[in-house]
């Protein structure tokens, strides 16, 4: 298979991260979760409600970012499909393409 075919079929991941980076991200997320729990316990009244809104907004923003990233991956996959089709390269049967 060519490089473009490998990339198209997901055998290559240009956004993959090293195990070290994944561990760092996991540690950072755990630290943020712990801080959120501590602040939720300590805050009172309006401050606690504002903090909850902040956390909710950040979660919403993160979800939108992930959705956008997925859409961009889909668009990139469609772009690769156009290249493969233009070059008349054989495609694997049963592959889910651009829906």
Secondary structure, DSSP 8 states (H G I E B T S, - for coil): --HHHHHHTTSS-TT---HHHHHHHHHHHHHHHHHHHHHHHH--HHHHHHHHHHHHHHHHHHHHHHHHHHHHHHHHHHHHHHHHHHTT----TT-----
